[in-house]
């Protein structure tokens, strides 16, 4: 390739290296860092953020982009380099709206705030967390102002997680999902609940991790380029496609927590490990967007790992690891138990039917926060009210109420809706994959995932961030985001499970 | 303080943050990184190194130093800021002699070479490691040429680990140590060896770590600001005084390996955790030099933890953890076993009498390498010959021969002599501490270390890098490095142990 593009790549490559370094520090902070290190770590990450931001928003980036662009105009639209210039220019236009000092201060305060959240959550001490949360909401509002917006300040934040997505788009999808999911939940609530007592028996951590990781490896998670650790909030992170890590958290008296977190994060990891090596060390070496990323975590967690075929195959192995706890359980009972629908407190443990209601609650609160209709001090109360309204449950404390998620502790406003849309996109992509290769579903029953993973790799993973989310949706599934496959999937699966 | 010094500190603070980030990446690489991540990690660290080096050697540093210097000239000689300007100017003059691209390339290749060494050592495959080692030696020689020297290229490398130290100084000390240690080893070889059979029994890893870390905490290692992990080559590293980590390696059939490594690394960690907070986020927030650092690791590992008083106190607790393995052992037998003198293959496991002979061997080889008298291809053979000459043993393979240490894998030439000099300095400092507070020795018998740690904190640790090693030696002990206390210590301790 000609030299202007190479120069651009060299420049972006250094920024990429610094971003990877920053993510290693973030991984360490969530897994192994001793508590005393928090303040200094915040400083280290702030300096890296400032440097990354100021290097990326420098005149040098613009100059290199301008020089590289003409070289790429004659290339096919899908050529890596042409995509690189287009996507990076969009990133550049967005990033340069934030001052580097603002980014550094946000990073530093977010790092501390996250540390305070961890401790406050443990201690169920919302007042200790409150000033940090107020500061984070302020950063988010100021960021929206810096970015600018036409219709709603929330649009400016959404764009950071899902380029091009608007508040109105979110509302449109949630408005379709809401009645369908509420109706389904209500119909199920009239039916008898399956037994699930055995999920709360004694499950030693070691064997949970062993099982989860062995299955993840069968999905195709390459452990030469990945690893599993423990973190208070499960996540996936990556420092290039050859080092893609996941975390989980264990509850030795509730089996689903750790293993489904492992399957979920493995979905993210499969995406990152299978991006084309030709995109390595560029800003395109990453999943397309939050919605696409979440589509993959939910696809592997739910559509694959909560399916009947899956547990027909894997339940015998699970019972070998926990012979006492699962002695009186059948594969079908296990399948029904891990799919039991029950309004609950914790989003990440919610069933598929009620999960999106947790998101709708958060979306409403985020709307209130960004519009200054809801104050941070009121959040615990408003949270409780909305939980009763949306899910019919009352949080016993803030720990499992408003403080359950990590996102707000770093000012990540606009992130939650992408979870609901990720569920939707996951079903839409899976439907497309099954249409293209109807054998995929049967393979799950044989513990084979190469058909599915291969199709996803070919059609989705390899592209990284080469295309915008709206473009990629059409490329992969032939149409824009569509809630119908998800609703149909829920109605079919849970209709059968509950005899509706 | 006035603004030119503050500006200098801000500039250096950012460089410090990047250095800490690079060290986190290094820690991760040695502890948890999946093997596939090696190549990309090398790139990340190379970029950080280049950035750190180019920022530090920039005209901006010089300008800020020149502006800050006049402001500090009226301050007392020991004032933090005056020391900062003086030491940083020395660092600057040295660092700017290396081109940033050279530093980045060395870092990248060293990171890979280290990874190859780990695998080659496991596989006992010196030929696989050889080209990397040749490249590293070439980097070291080129660095010496860039730095420049008056008498010997090795001087230029020594200065990186021990500012001001010359090859002639090393020779002078080793020439005194050599006959004294050889005579002592020879006299001991005529005596009956103490029993040590029980050291090779079954010692589960978990309990080893529990014991080592509990004792480290009693030494004063603050685990809110530190942690212990496993690495192939034990080390200490730190990302500011509030996050100071150690590693060890376990052999469940050889008890001393892990626990003395923990005590050793804890000595390093105590130094870093107790540097004055006023030096945080500056280049002075670090131990003074390799010799001073090693003086502390060896002081805590040997003078404290291999003393009779120590095991009188701690052996009963050790036996509680390993009741079967230590059932037929007394505290005195254990003390004698962990001090048994026996020429051996592995430096880090060597007894105090023969340890420095391992260093002398490496010093001779490094002389040969830097003077091009010894080729990398010849190293295994020359190593074996020297081992027989210095220690009377023959390595069965390269794994426990020339490939046993990590240092050469990153081109760290000139590092090894500081280990021998660290032993010497440790004894000199301990002698001074006992003269100042004769109660310190008796406190060990009571499991109290606050007297010793307090004295070291006050007289040594708090100063960080404020003074050059030669100055600090005089400040702490009243005189320059002197081999006599170490020789007297060895003769007294081992004379008593072996009835000489």
Interface residues (C-beta under 8 A of the other chain):
Chain A: X13 X14 X17 X18 X20 X21 X22 X24 X25 X28 X32 X33 X34 X35 X36 X37 X39 X40 X41 X43 X44 X46 X47 X48 X51 X222 X223 X224 X225 X226 X227 X229 X239 X240 X242 X243 X245 X280 X281
Chain B: X13 X14 X17 X18 X20 X21 X22 X24 X25 X28 X32 X33 X34 X35 X36 X37 X39 X40 X41 X43 X44 X46 X47 X48 X51 X222 X223 X224 X225 X226 X227 X229 X239 X240 X242 X243 X245 X280 X281
